[in-house]
Amino acid sequence: MIKKEIRLEYVEFSSISELPANIQEMIHMALEVAKKAYSPYSEFQVGAAVELSDGQRLCANNQENKAYPSGICAERSLLFFANGNYPETAVKIMVLVACSDGKLIDMPVYPCGACRQVMMETEERYGEEMEIWMVGAKTTHMIQSMNVLLPLKFSFSH
């Protein structure tokens, strides 16, 4: 038997004002679209913004449905749109926010398992890592690649 260990490394920021200007702009985009999320059941509004390799920025939110699990998370909604409409353009940066009653929640929101797999495959599809910013009012976490959040992934090599 061989025991192995996986470590998770991320960067933490205690204030949004510490973040680079482009990330602050993307947070604003994601927060505005989160406020428009269709989430009458959970009342948990999530917004995502991406920056593509050509500099273009896109955003989307979560959409719930009475016929659970027919809804979709903001991350997958946005990546499916980006990959479908800009199939030759890699996603370089993703910003995630969540709000309740129109206000940014205190702690960062993390992608669910299904979203992590889609995010990983987006990196693999383009052969480029995607920087991910998970934003909260009191703290923000940044990772350099989906390998951090999904180290034992199901990939093309399988």
Long-range contacts (C-beta under 8 A, 24 or more apart in sequence): 6-151, 6-152, 8-148, 8-149, 9-143, 9-148, 10-141, 10-142, 10-143, 10-148, 11-141, 11-142, 11-143, 12-139, 12-140, 12-141, 12-142, 13-139, 13-140, 13-141, 13-142, 14-138, 14-139, 16-135, 16-137, 16-140, 19-133, 19-140, 22-51, 22-93, 23-93, 23-95, 23-133, 26-51, 26-57, 26-93, 26-95, 26-133, 27-95, 27-97, 27-133, 27-135, 29-57, 29-59, 29-95, 30-59, 30-95, 30-96, 30-97, 30-135, 31-97, 31-99, 31-104, 32-59, 33-59, 33-60, 33-61, 33-74, 34-61, 34-74, 34-97, 34-98, 34-99, 35-99, 35-102, 36-61, 37-61, 37-62, 37-63, 37-74, 38-62, 38-63, 38-64, 39-63, 39-64, 40-64, 41-66, 41-68, 43-100, 44-98, 44-100, 45-98, 45-99, 45-100, 45-102, 46-73, 46-74, 46-75, 46-96, 46-97, 46-98, 46-109, 47-74, 47-96, 47-97, 47-98, 47-99, 48-74, 48-75, 48-77, 48-78, 48-94, 48-95, 48-96, 48-97, 49-78, 49-94, 49-95, 50-78, 50-79, 50-82, 50-91, 50-92, 50-93, 50-94, 50-95, 51-91, 51-92, 51-93, 52-82, 52-86, 52-89, 52-90, 52-91, 52-92, 53-89, 53-90, 53-91, 53-92, 53-126, 53-128, 54-86, 54-89, 56-86, 56-89, 58-82, 73-111, 73-112, 73-114, 73-115, 75-111, 75-115, 75-118, 75-119, 76-114, 76-115, 76-118, 79-118, 79-119, 79-122, 80-118, 83-122, 83-125, 90-126, 90-127, 90-128, 90-130, 91-122, 91-126, 91-130, 92-128, 92-130, 92-131, 93-130, 93-131, 93-132, 93-133, 94-119, 94-130, 94-131, 94-132, 94-133, 95-132, 95-133, 95-135, 96-132, 96-133, 96-134, 96-135, 97-135, 103-137, 104-135, 104-136, 104-137, 105-136, 105-137, 106-136, 106-137, 106-138, 106-139, 107-136, 107-138, 107-139, 108-134, 108-135, 108-136, 108-139, 108-140, 108-141, 109-134, 109-135, 109-136, 110-134, 110-149, 111-149, 116-146, 116-149, 116-150, 117-150, 117-153, 117-154, 119-146, 119-149, 119-150, 120-146, 120-147, 120-150, 120-153, 120-155, 121-155, 124-155, 124-156
